[in-house]
């Protein structure tokens, strides 16, 4: 990579750290903290949440019929989601140890905690569990695919790609044969190093 790209990536990482610090400030303002994966609200917050809950019958009465009719379509995706989830677990168990790629921890991506919020009714909690699982699963799948791509084909695309994964900026430039040949093993070694330090 060029020094300019390295500098831009460093700035991007700094901005991500700033964003996380801003999220922490917002958590404090909303009077909760996370300890060992558990959400702890300050005194009185949960009571205020329960008081703000929209009763289930009011929620259902306000829901447009066409919106309600889409529910089976949305929830039917649970089948391919579960199949994808199982496939990723099996894929990583078989392939990643051979390549010495560190396994992606599911729990870092699939976070299901919104159902603990007292201001959500039963349907909203179910929707939040489903969305947390679906979006977390897709993020988990993306990281598994990204590590696989870094191992097998760490080459940038010729065209601009929207929403690239975090490994992508380190890939060899499209059309840079020499860079690809010299970088491929270094990128594999970087994955192995991560695996070695994780064990």
C-alpha distance (Angstrom), angle and dihedral (degrees) to the residues before:
residue distance angle dihedral
X1 . . .
X2 3.76 . .
X3 3.83 123.2 .
X4 3.82 89.1 -112.3
X5 3.81 92.1 55.6
X6 3.81 90.2 46.2
X7 3.81 89.8 52.2
X8 3.80 92.5 47.9
X9 3.81 91.2 49.9
X10 3.80 90.3 49.8
X11 3.82 89.7 51.6
X12 3.79 90.1 48.3
X13 3.82 91.3 52.8
X14 3.81 90.3 48.1
X15 3.80 89.9 51.6
X16 3.80 90.6 49.8
X17 3.81 88.8 53.1
X18 3.81 89.7 49.8
X19 3.78 90.2 50.1
X20 3.80 91.4 52.1
X21 3.82 89.6 49.7
X22 3.82 89.1 52.0
X23 3.82 89.7 50.7
X24 3.82 88.8 51.8
X25 3.81 90.2 52.1
X26 3.80 90.1 50.3
X27 3.82 91.2 49.8
X28 3.79 89.4 53.9
X29 3.82 90.7 49.1
X30 3.81 89.5 52.4
X31 3.81 88.2 51.5
X32 3.77 102.6 -118.4
X33 3.77 138.6 105.1
X34 3.78 135.3 -169.0
X35 3.78 117.6 -124.3
X36 3.81 120.7 -179.8
X37 3.80 90.1 -19.3
X38 3.80 93.1 -50.9
X39 3.80 124.4 115.9
X40 3.79 114.5 -131.7
X41 3.80 119.3 -169.8
X42 3.77 123.2 -159.7
X43 3.78 117.6 -110.4
X44 3.80 115.4 -68.7
X45 3.81 96.3 15.9
X46 3.80 96.5 100.6
X47 3.81 91.5 49.9
X48 3.81 89.7 52.5
X49 3.81 89.5 49.2
X50 3.80 92.7 52.5
X51 3.80 90.2 49.5
X52 3.84 90.0 54.3
X53 3.83 94.5 51.9
X54 3.80 116.6 119.9
X55 3.78 107.1 -132.1
X56 3.79 114.6 -113.1
X57 3.81 96.0 -117.0
X58 3.84 91.1 50.1
X59 3.80 90.4 48.5
X60 3.81 92.1 49.6
X61 3.81 92.2 45.9
X62 3.82 90.4 53.8
X63 3.81 93.5 48.8
X64 3.80 114.6 101.7
X65 3.80 112.8 -121.1
X66 3.83 92.8 -124.4
X67 3.80 89.7 54.2
X68 3.81 90.4 51.5
X69 3.81 90.8 48.7
X70 3.82 90.8 58.5
X71 3.82 91.5 60.7
X72 3.83 95.1 89.0
X73 3.81 89.9 51.5
X74 3.79 92.6 50.7
X75 3.80 95.0 44.1
X76 3.81 93.4 45.4
X77 3.80 87.0 73.3
X78 3.81 88.7 72.5
X79 3.82 88.1 85.6
X80 3.83 97.0 58.5
X81 3.82 89.3 38.2
X82 3.81 92.3 56.7
X83 3.81 91.4 43.9
X84 3.82 89.8 50.7
X85 3.80 90.7 47.9
X86 3.81 92.8 51.8
X87 3.81 91.2 44.1
X88 3.81 92.0 52.9
X89 3.80 91.9 50.1
X90 3.82 91.6 50.4
X91 3.82 92.8 42.3
X92 3.79 92.9 52.6
X93 3.80 92.9 43.9
X94 3.80 91.8 54.4
X95 3.80 105.5 32.5
X96 3.79 109.7 27.5
X97 3.84 96.4 61.7
X98 3.82 89.4 51.6
X99 3.82 91.4 52.0
X100 3.83 91.5 38.5
X101 3.80 89.3 -124.9
X102 3.80 113.4 151.6
X103 3.78 112.1 -111.7
X104 3.78 116.4 -111.7
X105 3.78 110.5 -115.8
X106 3.81 108.6 -126.4
X107 3.80 92.9 -153.4
X108 3.81 90.7 61.8
X109 3.81 89.5 62.8
X110 3.79 108.0 25.9
X111 3.78 105.2 65.0
X112 3.78 117.7 170.5
X113 3.79 110.5 -178.5
X114 3.79 109.7 114.5
X115 3.80 92.6 91.4
X116 3.81 86.6 74.4
X117 3.80 91.2 68.9
X118 3.78 111.0 108.8
X119 3.81 94.9 -151.1
X120 3.81 92.4 66.2
X121 3.80 122.3 86.2
X122 3.82 123.4 -141.2
X123 3.81 96.8 -86.5
X124 3.79 92.5 46.5
X125 3.82 90.4 49.6
X126 3.80 91.2 50.6
X127 3.81 90.3 49.2
X128 3.80 90.7 49.4
X129 3.81 92.4 50.4
X130 3.81 89.9 50.3
X131 3.81 94.6 46.7
X132 3.81 91.9 45.6
X133 3.78 89.9 52.3
X134 3.82 96.0 43.3
X135 3.79 97.4 46.0
X136 3.80 92.9 39.3
X137 3.80 90.8 49.9
X138 3.80 91.7 51.4
X139 3.81 91.4 49.0
X140 3.82 88.9 48.6
X141 3.83 90.3 49.4
X142 3.78 90.4 48.8
X143 3.81 91.9 54.4
X144 3.82 91.7 48.0
X145 3.81 89.2 50.6
X146 3.82 92.0 44.7
X147 3.80 92.7 54.4
X148 3.79 89.7 46.9
X149 3.80 90.3 50.1
X150 3.80 91.3 49.4
X151 3.79 89.5 53.2
X152 3.82 98.6 44.4
X153 3.79 109.3 23.2
X154 3.80 115.1 11.7
X155 3.82 96.0 171.1
X156 3.79 124.8 124.5
X157 3.79 117.4 -125.3
X158 3.79 121.5 -107.6
X159 3.80 91.9 -126.4
X160 3.78 125.0 58.1
X161 3.82 112.3 -90.8
X162 3.78 120.7 -150.5
X163 3.80 116.8 -132.0
X164 3.78 101.7 5.4
X165 3.81 119.4 -167.3
X166 3.79 120.8 -107.9
X167 3.82 94.3 -100.7
X168 3.81 93.8 56.6
X169 3.84 99.7 82.0
X170 3.82 89.6 61.6
X171 3.81 93.6 55.5
X172 3.80 121.3 107.5
X173 3.78 115.7 -92.1
X174 3.79 118.4 -98.9
X175 3.80 109.2 -94.8
X176 3.83 94.3 17.1
X177 3.81 99.7 119.1
X178 3.79 94.0 170.9
X179 3.80 92.0 48.0
X180 3.79 91.0 50.3
X181 3.79 93.4 50.6
X182 3.80 92.8 48.5
X183 3.82 97.0 39.7
X184 3.80 101.3 44.3
X185 3.79 95.6 74.2
X186 3.81 91.8 40.8
X187 3.81 90.2 54.0
X188 3.80 91.0 48.3
X189 3.77 89.2 49.2
X190 3.80 89.8 51.2
X191 3.81 89.1 56.4
X192 3.81 91.1 47.8
X193 3.80 91.0 49.3
X194 3.78 89.4 53.6
X195 3.81 89.1 50.0
X196 3.80 92.4 48.7
X197 3.81 93.5 50.0
X198 3.83 91.3 45.8
X199 3.82 91.6 57.2
